[in-house]
Structures are given as structure tokens and as C-alpha cells.
Amino acid sequence: MILLTLLIFSLIVSRAYTKNLGRSVKKAPRTDKSSVKLSPESVAQFPKVSVIVPAYNEAENIRDCAIAMRESTPLSADNLEVLIVGDRSTDDTKAIGQTLQQHLNDPRLKILAGQPRPTNQLPG
């Protein structure tokens, strides 16, 4: 009986949490890319930003990640670089990254090979 009560309670709390989360997401501020207009003067004030993405066995996610970062800002290659570091994946992460780099032809996107993993490192 106690387990059933706990199960029902956890379902009610989970439902309330999900409902509140949904409301929060709907109320969260959004940026409309068309409303983001940067003048050359304001862009010149931006420091160069390097986004480093370590990618180990991220074949399922790396394409969406790279495209999202690329499309999230109008900053040019003078102010932004996205470095995807292939961390010696055993899947197609590096190949997918290289294909993206070729197809998108975006100078902000760079695919780098990481150093070999240390021999004493535990598998991750």
C-alpha cells in the first residue's frame, strides 16, 4: 500500500513539474534572428570568441550541434570560430564533421583531430 501511495504521489509531482516546465519554456524570452541587426561598429567591439566542442562518439548529435551554433549568430569569422575537436571517436563523428565543413563552406567552422587518449585513461 505504501508503494502504491508513493507511486501515485510521484506521478502527481512529475505531472506538476512537467506542466510548470512547459509553462516556463513558453514564457522564456526568444530571440528572433531577423530582429538581430548588428552594425559593423558594434561587431567590431566584439572580441573573437572560440567555441570548443569536444566530440567523442557524437555521430548522432554533431551535425545538429554544429548547425545550431553556426545559425545562432550573425558574427563573422573575424569574431567567431567553432572548433569541433574529434576526440578519437570510434564512430563516424569526425567524418560527419568533415562532411559538414565541406558542404557548409563556413570559415567559422573548423574540425580538429584531438590528441590520442592517455593509455592509463579509463574508457568513457
N, C-alpha and C positions, 0 to 999 in steps of 0.2 A: 504494500500500500504506500509506503514511504517512497519507493522508487517511482511509482506511478505519479505521485504528487510532485516529486522533483522533476519528472519528465514534463508534466503539464506546465509547471512553473517555468521551466527553461524554454519551452515553446512560446509561452506568452512573452517572456522577456526578449527572446530572439525576434519575435514578430514586432514588438515595440521598437527595438533597436533598428531593425531594417526599415521600418516606417520613418523613424526620425532621420536615419541616414539618407533616405530618399528625399525627404524634405530639405535637408541641408544641401545636398547636391544640386537640387533645383534652384535653391536660393544663392548658391555660390556665384560670385562675380565671374563673368565671362569676358574674354577679350575677342572682339571681332577683328579679324586680320585686316579687313578693309578699312577699319577706323584707325589702324595704327599707321600713321604717316610720320616718318622720320625725315627731318630736313637734313641736308648734308652737314650743316653746322652741328646739329645735335648728334649725328652719327660720329662725327669727328671727336666728340667728347667721350665716347665710349672707349674703355680700354679693350684691348684684344682679349677675348675670352676663349679659353680652350676647354672643351668638354671632353673628358676622357672616359670612354666606356669600355671597361674590361669585359670581354665576352668569352666566356668558357662554356662551350656546348649550348649556345643560344640560337641555334638554327631556326627554331620556331619563332623567336622574338626579334631577331636582329634587324630584319627588314622594316618592321613596323616602328621599331625604336629609331632607326636612322632617318626614316621618312618623317616621323613626328618631330624630331629635333630640327631637321632641315626646314620644315614648313612652319615651325613655331616662331620664327623671327625673320624680319627682312634684312638683318645685318649681313653685310658682305663678307668676303673672305679676308678683308682687311681688319675686320673686327671679330670674326668668329671662325673657329675651326672645331670640327667634331672629329676626334680621334678614336676610332674603334680599334682596340687592341685585341687581336686574336690571341687568346691565352692558351695556345696549343690544344685547341679543341679536338675532340675525337669525332665530331660530326661535321657538317658542311658549313659551319659558321663563317670561316674565312672565305670560302668560295662564294657564299651568298653576299658577303660584304664586298668582295672584289667585283662581282657582277653588278651590284648596286652602284659602285663607284664608276664603273664604265658606262652604265645606262643613264645614270642621273647626270653625269658630267658636271658635278658641282665641286668647285675648287675648295669648298669649305669641308668636304667630307674626305677623310683620309683613313685608309686601312693599314694598320701596322701589325707586324708579327711580334708577338711577345717573346721574351727570353724563355729558354727551356725551364721547366719546373725543377725545383731543387730535388735531388734524389731522396732526401730524407723527409719530404713533404707527404703527409697523409693524403690519400685520394679524397677529392671533394665532391 
